[in-house]
């Protein structure tokens, strides 16, 4: 047995916002050269796990947890509204408590439940499209990718559509708790957003209590009213997790999808000509550009894997980007390739993304809507990428079509 500290591993700095675009893929690929322990690398705060089997092992292990509190401590976020939200976040819950929360909210996120929102999704796309149709060009992030997921989440929650822009803004800020650079510099903005969104959710719950509907909040309220199954604070926090986790994620993934297709016109043409490729096309987007390239775990007790000892307290960054590319031709974007469909994009194990079915439905509806309407899709200027810490977003994506 060797302890992780004894290994001579290549280093890469995942923090600082510099890692994005083709260079980010190249730098990560360069870490997986033939060498001993090629499944491991080091970054200033964490050990990086580069392959799928080991990534799944850490995500599924009962001896690990999401290190939200520990990372907040490192940055001095030890009290205040942001810290309260981090403490209450479902990602930072474990064991029975986590299982109970998932069981209560799970039925609202099955594939069938997600399908129920497809007509609404089509309606939102049809509503956004006329503003850009005639011009044949747009900044895709502003025109579609940003408003569309927040309209969808508003519908899922039973919130007014007029509130979608506010939900989008809050989601962006609250999700920065997963971005190390932001934890070091933007805590005040995040605290402002957390305070506002808590107030908003309380109001929304009060309104739904008075006027029940067919939405997620009404379902959660009935669990709250059924006795001790769901406390009020848990109910508020679940709604907040859906607002935070359900908007800028899908926004980022849809933006990357269209960026990839604009850069690979033959792939876009294939999807336009063969709509039956939709499922594979979406898997290929999720595989090749996961918007959560890294997620983290802390070893709550000593963990051993493949003869390496990870002492309690070790933080592990699981690299979905490398895990997903560990297939033949894995660096290529090819929607016609036969793949095994196993991805780490939505995580694995008990914290597997709650909204994966909803996100897939949203992305499928968007690609189905856009493909026939955007022939000869191409870039119309430089794309502005976010960074790969936290959620890997796209700030601007100028596109044109024929
Ligand atoms: C393409 C879009 C999305 C991607 C790539 C994504 C990715 C992820 C990943 C990787 C995790 C697991 C993190 C970990 O284990 O460390 C996760 C968890 C989660 N996601 Fe998503 N997500 C997406 C969309 C959504 C949507 C639409 C919702 C709305 C409900 C959502 C809500 C959540 C929640 C609440 C969790 C925490 C689950 C738990 O702790 O049990 N996500 N997501």
Boltz pocket constraint, residues with backbone or C-beta under 6 A from the ligand:
constraints:
  - pocket:
      binder: B
      contacts: [[A, 59], [A, 66], [A, 90], [A, 91], [A, 92], [A, 102], [A, 241], [A, 242], [A, 245], [A, 246], [A, 247], [A, 249], [A, 250], [A, 253], [A, 290], [A, 291], [A, 292], [A, 295], [A, 296], [A, 344], [A, 345], [A, 346], [A, 347], [A, 348], [A, 350], [A, 351], [A, 352], [A, 353], [A, 354], [A, 355], [A, 356], [A, 358], [A, 359]]
      max_distance: 6.0
